[in-house]
Amino acid sequence: MNAALHKSTSTSYHEENSKNTSPQNSSNYQRAKKHRDLRISLRRGLKNIFFIVIGIFSAAFGFKGFLLTNDFIDGGATGISLLLAAISDIPLYLLIIVVNLPFIVLGYKIMGEKFTIRTSLAIIGLAICVAVVPFPNVTDDDLLVAVFGGFFLGAGIGLSIRGGAVIDGTEILAIFLSRKFSTTIGDIIILVNIIIFSFAAYLLSVEIALYSMITYIAASKTLDFIIEGIEEYIGVTIVATQSNRIKKMILEQMGRGVTIYKGEGGYAREGEQNQKDIIYTVITRLELNKLNTEIEKIEPSAFMVMHSIKDIKGGMIKKRPLKH
């Protein structure tokens, strides 16, 4: 009887103790998680700011040190700004803001508020840098201007993308139109640039248009190099213990579809089963920064494999409506 009483008392004590400590442990866990998430967001934010600031100065140097004084242009929104600056008296820093404004509005619809804020600040920062910072005219040699002007401009755009923003809104337009007309992003960018260089040949000269194509090639190759060869769409395979939370984040926060594979770890001992869900999703390269940040908050040790995708067709390419 004493043993039974002792057992009953011990059980009641542990149940009461568990009730008393469980909320406290849960509260401590929540505080620790919030602190960790804040630390990750702050570190990622500082890294993004660094990339964007360096990108702004690199692009501004490409503008003023090479392209602007020689009337050379590039593709995309920056090319339109340079073309208008060459044929009018409107300052380039104003044109950078005006030309990119429609793309910023479009970016808000398809990329979200945070991306739009970063992009707006990056474009305004580029305009201020072009207006205020005195860069020297490095050379008047046409070939050097085309190659190195494109190099510094492409590096600036690439570094800004690494920071989660863009200073050339053409990619936003290309993503939007590719979803509307079921074509590839690359095809749309090529079509836009053909139109821009055709106007350059008509309004400036065929020679300047040809040199400007060299500028565009140098810029695009540098951009691809800066962002490690990432193409328009990225296929991401994720192996993690917190697969359910990561799947929910991709569906609800990023609005992307996921495919779940049933897998088994190859390092388990003989006779043991180490089964886990393997997540596969397809995102645009502009969303890669956000995906890395959110997964780091959930599980920093998650194993991720990323590979470039040239073209995609079918499936859920359009983003799902996000929950508010």
C-alpha positions as CSV (number, residue, x, y, z in Angstrom):
1,M,0.0,0.0,0.0
2,N,2.8,2.4,0.9
3,A,4.5,1.5,-2.4
4,A,1.3,2.2,-4.3
5,L,0.8,5.4,-2.4
6,H,4.4,6.4,-3.1
7,K,3.9,5.6,-6.8
8,S,0.7,7.6,-6.9
9,T,2.3,10.5,-5.1
10,S,5.4,10.4,-7.3
11,T,3.2,10.3,-10.5
12,S,1.1,13.2,-9.3
13,Y,4.3,15.1,-8.5
14,H,5.8,14.5,-11.9
15,E,2.6,15.4,-13.6
16,E,2.3,18.6,-11.6
17,N,6.0,19.4,-12.1
18,S,5.6,18.8,-15.9
19,K,2.6,21.2,-16.0
20,N,4.5,23.8,-14.1
21,T,7.7,23.6,-16.2
22,S,6.3,23.0,-19.6
23,P,5.0,26.5,-20.3
24,Q,8.3,27.9,-19.0
25,N,10.3,25.6,-21.3
26,S,8.0,26.5,-24.2
27,S,8.4,30.2,-23.5
28,N,12.2,29.9,-23.3
29,Y,12.2,28.0,-26.6
30,Q,10.1,30.7,-28.3
31,R,12.4,33.4,-27.0
32,A,15.5,31.6,-28.1
33,K,13.9,30.9,-31.5
34,K,13.0,34.6,-32.0
35,H,16.5,35.7,-31.0
36,R,18.0,33.2,-33.4
37,D,15.7,34.2,-36.2
38,L,16.5,37.9,-35.5
39,R,20.2,37.2,-35.6
40,I,19.9,35.3,-38.9
41,S,17.8,38.1,-40.4
42,L,20.2,40.8,-39.2
43,R,23.3,39.0,-40.5
44,R,21.6,38.3,-43.9
45,G,20.3,41.9,-44.0
46,L,23.8,43.3,-43.5
47,K,25.2,41.0,-46.1
48,N,22.5,42.1,-48.6
49,I,23.2,45.7,-47.9
50,F,26.9,45.2,-48.6
51,F,26.2,43.5,-51.9
52,I,23.7,46.2,-53.0
53,V,26.0,49.1,-52.0
54,I,29.0,47.6,-53.8
55,G,26.8,46.9,-56.8
56,I,25.5,50.5,-56.9
57,F,29.1,51.9,-57.0
58,S,30.2,49.3,-59.6
59,A,27.3,50.1,-61.9
60,A,27.7,53.9,-61.4
61,F,31.4,53.6,-62.3
62,G,30.5,51.7,-65.5
63,F,28.1,54.4,-66.4
64,K,30.2,57.5,-65.7
65,G,33.7,56.1,-66.2
66,F,33.0,54.4,-69.5
67,L,29.6,54.4,-71.2
68,L,28.0,57.8,-70.6
69,T,30.8,60.0,-72.0
70,N,31.1,57.8,-75.1
71,D,27.3,57.5,-75.9
72,F,27.5,53.7,-75.5
73,I,24.4,51.8,-74.2
74,D,23.6,48.5,-72.6
75,G,20.5,46.3,-72.9
76,G,17.5,46.4,-70.6
77,A,16.3,49.3,-68.5
78,T,19.8,50.6,-68.1
79,G,20.2,50.6,-71.9
80,I,17.0,52.6,-72.3
81,S,18.2,55.1,-69.7
82,L,21.5,55.5,-71.5
83,L,19.9,55.8,-74.9
84,L,17.5,58.6,-73.7
85,A,20.4,60.4,-72.0
86,A,22.3,60.3,-75.3
87,I,19.6,61.8,-77.4
88,S,18.2,64.3,-74.9
89,D,19.3,66.8,-72.2
90,I,17.7,64.8,-69.4
91,P,20.2,63.8,-66.7
92,L,20.9,60.1,-66.5
93,Y,20.1,59.9,-62.7
94,L,16.6,61.1,-63.4
95,L,16.1,58.6,-66.3
96,I,17.3,55.7,-64.1
97,I,14.4,56.3,-61.7
98,V,11.8,57.2,-64.3
99,V,12.5,54.2,-66.6
100,N,12.6,51.7,-63.7
101,L,9.5,53.0,-62.0
102,P,7.0,50.8,-64.0
103,F,9.2,47.8,-63.3
104,I,9.1,48.6,-59.6
105,V,5.3,48.7,-59.6
106,L,5.3,45.4,-61.5
107,G,7.8,43.9,-59.1
108,Y,5.5,44.6,-56.2
109,K,2.8,42.5,-57.8
110,I,4.9,39.5,-58.7
111,M,7.8,39.6,-56.2
112,G,6.3,41.1,-53.0
113,E,6.7,44.1,-50.7
114,K,10.2,43.4,-49.3
115,F,11.7,42.9,-52.7
116,T,10.1,46.1,-54.0
117,I,11.4,48.1,-51.1
118,R,15.0,46.8,-51.6
119,T,14.8,47.4,-55.3
120,S,13.4,50.9,-54.9
121,L,16.2,51.8,-52.5
122,A,18.8,50.3,-54.8
123,I,17.6,52.2,-57.8
124,I,17.4,55.5,-55.9
125,G,20.9,54.8,-54.4
126,L,22.2,54.2,-58.0
127,A,20.6,57.5,-59.2
128,I,22.2,59.4,-56.2
129,C,25.6,57.8,-56.8
130,V,25.5,58.8,-60.5
131,A,24.5,62.3,-59.7
132,V,26.8,63.0,-56.8
133,V,30.0,60.8,-57.0
134,P,32.6,62.1,-59.4
135,F,34.0,59.2,-61.4
136,P,36.8,59.9,-63.9
137,N,36.5,59.1,-67.6
138,V,38.8,56.2,-67.8
139,T,39.4,55.8,-71.5
140,D,38.1,56.9,-74.9
141,D,39.1,53.7,-76.7
142,D,35.8,52.3,-78.1
143,L,36.7,48.6,-77.5
144,L,37.9,49.2,-74.0
145,V,34.8,51.3,-73.2
146,A,32.5,48.5,-74.5
147,V,34.2,45.7,-72.7
148,F,35.0,47.3,-69.3
149,G,31.9,49.4,-69.2
150,G,29.8,46.3,-69.7
151,F,32.0,44.5,-67.1
152,F,31.4,47.0,-64.3
153,L,27.8,47.4,-65.1
154,G,27.2,43.7,-65.2
155,A,29.0,43.3,-61.9
156,G,26.9,46.0,-60.4
157,I,23.6,44.3,-61.5
158,G,24.9,40.9,-60.4
159,L,25.9,42.0,-56.9
160,S,22.5,43.7,-56.5
161,I,20.8,40.5,-57.3
162,R,23.0,38.7,-54.8
163,G,21.7,41.2,-52.3
164,G,18.1,40.5,-53.1
165,A,17.3,43.5,-55.3
166,V,17.7,44.6,-58.9
167,I,18.9,47.9,-60.4
168,D,17.7,46.9,-63.9
169,G,14.0,46.1,-64.1
170,T,14.0,44.1,-67.3
171,E,14.1,40.7,-65.6
172,I,10.9,41.6,-63.6
173,L,9.2,42.4,-66.9
174,A,10.5,39.2,-68.5
175,I,9.2,37.1,-65.6
176,F,5.8,38.7,-65.9
177,L,5.5,38.3,-69.6
178,S,6.8,34.7,-69.6
179,R,3.9,33.8,-67.3
180,K,1.4,35.7,-69.5
181,F,2.4,34.3,-72.8
182,S,3.9,30.9,-71.8
183,T,7.4,31.7,-73.3
184,T,10.8,31.7,-71.8
185,I,12.4,34.6,-69.8
186,G,15.5,34.4,-72.0
187,D,13.5,34.9,-75.2
188,I,11.7,38.0,-73.9
189,I,15.0,39.6,-72.7
190,I,16.5,38.9,-76.2
191,L,13.5,40.5,-77.9
192,V,13.6,43.6,-75.7
193,N,17.3,44.1,-76.4
194,I,16.8,43.7,-80.1
195,I,14.3,46.5,-80.0
196,I,16.7,48.7,-77.9
197,F,19.7,48.1,-80.2
198,S,17.6,48.7,-83.3
199,F,16.6,52.2,-81.9
200,A,20.3,52.8,-81.0
201,A,21.4,52.0,-84.6
202,Y,18.7,54.4,-85.9
203,L,19.1,57.3,-83.4
204,L,22.8,57.1,-82.8
205,S,24.8,55.1,-85.4
206,V,25.2,51.5,-86.5
207,E,28.8,51.5,-85.1
208,I,27.7,52.6,-81.7
209,A,24.9,50.0,-81.7
210,L,27.5,47.3,-82.6
211,Y,29.8,48.4,-79.8
212,S,26.8,48.5,-77.5
213,M,26.1,44.9,-78.3
214,I,29.6,44.1,-77.1
215,T,28.8,46.0,-73.9
216,Y,25.7,44.0,-73.4
217,I,27.5,40.7,-73.9
218,A,30.2,41.7,-71.4
219,A,27.6,42.8,-68.9
220,S,25.5,39.6,-69.2
221,K,28.5,37.3,-68.9
222,T,29.8,39.2,-65.9
223,L,26.4,39.1,-64.3
224,D,26.1,35.3,-64.8
225,F,29.6,34.9,-63.3
226,I,28.8,37.1,-60.3
227,I,25.7,35.2,-59.4
228,E,27.6,31.9,-59.9
229,G,26.0,31.0,-63.2
230,I,22.4,30.9,-61.9
231,E,19.9,31.0,-64.8
232,E,16.3,32.3,-64.8
233,Y,14.9,29.3,-63.0
234,I,16.6,27.3,-60.2
235,G,15.7,23.7,-59.3
236,V,16.3,23.2,-55.5
237,T,16.4,19.8,-53.8
238,I,16.2,20.0,-50.0
239,V,17.0,17.1,-47.5
240,A,16.1,18.1,-43.9
241,T,14.7,16.7,-40.7
242,Q,12.3,19.7,-40.6
243,S,10.9,18.9,-44.0
244,N,7.2,19.6,-43.1
245,R,8.1,23.1,-41.8
246,I,10.2,23.9,-44.9
247,K,7.4,22.6,-47.2
248,K,4.9,24.8,-45.4
249,M,7.2,27.8,-45.7
250,I,7.7,27.3,-49.5
251,L,3.9,26.9,-50.0
252,E,2.7,29.7,-47.8
253,Q,5.4,32.3,-47.7
254,M,6.9,31.9,-51.2
255,G,3.8,30.7,-53.0
256,R,5.7,28.0,-54.8
257,G,4.8,24.4,-55.4
258,V,6.7,21.5,-54.0
259,T,7.2,17.8,-54.9
260,I,7.9,15.4,-52.1
261,Y,10.1,12.3,-52.7
262,K,10.3,9.5,-50.1
263,G,14.0,8.9,-49.4
264,E,16.2,6.9,-47.1
265,G,19.5,8.1,-45.6
266,G,22.5,6.1,-46.8
267,Y,24.5,6.4,-43.5
268,A,22.1,4.5,-41.3
269,R,23.4,1.3,-39.6
270,E,22.4,-2.1,-40.9
271,G,18.9,-3.0,-39.9
272,E,18.0,0.7,-39.1
273,Q,15.7,2.8,-41.3
274,N,16.4,6.5,-41.8
275,Q,13.5,7.5,-43.9
276,K,12.8,11.2,-44.7
277,D,11.0,13.4,-47.1
278,I,13.0,15.0,-49.9
279,I,11.6,18.3,-51.1
280,Y,12.0,19.6,-54.7
281,T,10.9,23.0,-55.8
282,V,11.5,25.4,-58.7
283,I,12.0,29.1,-58.1
284,T,13.4,32.2,-59.9
285,R,16.9,33.4,-59.2
286,L,15.4,36.5,-57.6
287,E,13.8,34.3,-55.0
288,L,16.9,32.3,-54.1
289,N,18.0,34.8,-51.5
290,K,14.7,34.6,-49.6
291,L,14.6,30.8,-49.8
292,N,18.2,30.5,-48.3
293,T,17.3,32.9,-45.5
294,E,14.0,31.2,-44.5
295,I,15.6,27.7,-44.6
296,E,18.5,28.9,-42.5
297,K,15.9,30.1,-39.9
298,I,14.2,26.7,-39.8
299,E,17.2,24.3,-40.2
300,P,20.7,25.7,-40.9
301,S,22.2,22.2,-41.5
302,A,19.7,21.4,-44.2
303,F,21.3,19.8,-47.3
304,M,20.5,21.7,-50.5
305,V,21.3,21.0,-54.1
306,M,20.7,23.8,-56.6
307,H,21.0,23.5,-60.4
308,S,20.1,25.9,-63.2
309,I,17.1,25.2,-65.5
310,K,17.1,26.6,-69.0
311,D,13.4,26.2,-69.8
312,I,10.4,24.8,-68.0
313,K,6.9,23.9,-69.2
314,G,3.8,22.8,-67.5
315,G,3.3,22.3,-63.8
316,M,2.6,25.0,-61.4
317,I,4.9,27.7,-62.7
318,K,2.7,30.6,-61.6
319,K,3.0,31.5,-57.9
320,R,0.3,30.4,-55.6
321,P,-1.7,33.2,-53.9
322,L,0.0,34.0,-50.6
323,K,-1.7,33.9,-47.2
324,H,-2.1,37.2,-45.5
